[in-house]
Amino acid sequence: MDNTRRTFIKQSALLAAATYAGTLSTSAKSYNRIIGANDRVRVGAVGFSDRFRETLFPCFQNHYKELNFDLVGLSDLWAYRRDLGTAFIKEKTGSDIKSCRNNDELYAMKDLDAVIISTADFQHALHTIEAVKAGCDAYVEKPFAETMDDAKAALKAVKASNKIVQIGSQRRSGENYKNAADYIQQGKFGAITAVDLVWNVNQPGRWRRPALVAKLKQEDIDWKRFLLNRPADTWDPRKYLEYRLFWPYSSGMPGQWMSHQIDTVHWFTQLHHPRSVVANGGIYTWKDGRKNWDTMVAVFDYGKPDTSDGFQVTFTSRMQNSVGDVGEVYYSNGGELNLITNKVSPKGGLGEKEAAAMGMKANLLGNFDLSKTEIKTATGASMGGDPLTSGHMRNWMECIRSRKTPNAPVEAGYYHSIANIMTNAAVHTGAKATFDEQKQEVMANGKIFKY
């Protein structure tokens, strides 16, 4: 691939985000390689992140030999982590892989079939566009997008490409979550009246990388390439390595944590986005120069447009006390569906005494077990990473061969991005955020919210 072609791929992604990808055509490379049943699938890694090293790669390794996949290339802008990554993968697999300074070099590789994208939050959508334009299937970490321009551009590009894109919303591959979705969608739970989403930690070092920050020098990376379509900004190694603390490179809690949990709301109810969102919070404890909150509450109104029917969802998160941990609990008039205990129970339902006082019948759910079953790994292999992500990675790999729709298709990422961006709008404007269905734009204070 010559310099002109490499430049085209980079510019395609940037232009797509700015123009909703309306004028771009799919690269001819998309049609050059048809994977046969016995062909080895050649995979590249976009970014040697902690997430890739600690979870995505071990989950890939659980299945790659059985399914005849191979990791052949790694792209990272920073030579230090690029070298760490190639050495790490060689140690684990016993095979050499190509070390690439950027994604142009990665996509110049012959017969690259797929990529695993685990870069900075704001880059996911644009890197997805690069991947499908280069003819590759992609596993893309969440959040899918932090702005509607990026979300719309990536959705358009993926739908035009017919590539297999799996969003890293691994709950969609969990048996307990599938059972919960079936239970609610079959009407057994009754109308949802409320949902509580909680994600609490007590980790001063969460998303901090002080040792790495001290190593990174501006001359070691391409800062402008890192920024992609974000506003020009002065060099800051913290924003490169601790991006989850700094808007507009990440929304922090909403993008990292809420996007997982709000996706289950969309999946279970088959609603695409909230009707409105309000939020409050602040940086109350970890005053380390971060811009994203360390404590927040977001309140969502869900339901069909122009009706009074609906339910409320709350997302609460704090980073200085872990009581409550991580959980999702759904409520109906008849009880609760609890994804902490993986049980449906009559807890909180309308009992005999309360119902009789109003001349009504009791409404109590029966007990039901949502417990997940063992997720398949290669015969005789020891499970690496976590079971949910391992099952999710396997689903993507199997869909690359079958060309079936994966468990978390691009639409799932697009919808959780709407909720995420509505939350961002509420956080950064202090106003109630809504969604203009016709324009596919997030609104706050009567204006389109960009960032």
Number of C-alpha atoms within 10 A of each C-alpha: 11 8 10 8 12 17 11 14 19 19 13 20 27 19 17 23 25 14 14 19 23 14 9 16 12 16 16 10 15 19 11 10 13 11 15 9 11 9 12 15 22 19 21 27 28 26 24 25 20 11 14 22 17 13 18 27 21 21 25 25 26 25 23 19 12 11 18 14 19 18 25 21 24 27 26 23 20 19 16 14 16 21 15 12 24 22 16 14 19 14 11 12 12 10 13 14 18 15 21 24 17 20 22 21 17 25 27 16 15 10 17 22 24 27 27 29 28 24 22 23 22 28 23 25 31 25 25 29 29 25 30 28 28 25 25 28 28 29 26 24 25 27 30 33 28 31 24 24 19 29 25 23 25 30 20 19 28 23 14 15 20 13 22 26 30 29 28 27 26 22 20 25 22 22 18 19 21 17 17 27 18 14 18 17 15 10 9 11 24 17 16 19 17 19 22 17 21 21 20 19 16 13 14 13 10 12 13 18 14 13 8 14 16 10 10 18 12 11 8 12 18 13 18 14 11 16 17 18 17 13 9 10 10 9 12 15 19 20 21 18 18 21 25 26 24 18 18 20 19 25 25 23 23 30 25 17 19 23 22 20 22 25 24 21 22 18 20 17 16 11 15 20 26 29 21 21 28 22 24 17 16 14 17 13 13 15 10 10 10 18 18 22 24 21 19 20 19 21 20 25 17 23 19 13 11 7 7 8 11 15 17 16 21 19 22 23 27 26 22 16 12 14 12 13 14 17 15 20 19 21 23 23 21 22 24 25 28 20 18 11 13 19 18 23 19 21 18 14 18 20 18 13 12 13 13 12 9 8 9 13 14 16 17 20 22 13 14 14 15 20 16 14 9 11 16 13 19 15 9 7 10 10 17 18 19 15 19 19 24 28 25 29 29 24 18 28 26 15 18 22 17 13 13 12 16 23 21 23 19 24 18 21 28 24 23 32 28 26 30 29 29 32 30 30 27 25 24 14 16 14 17 20 29 27 21 11 11 6 8 13 21 25 21 21 14 11 10 18 21 14 14
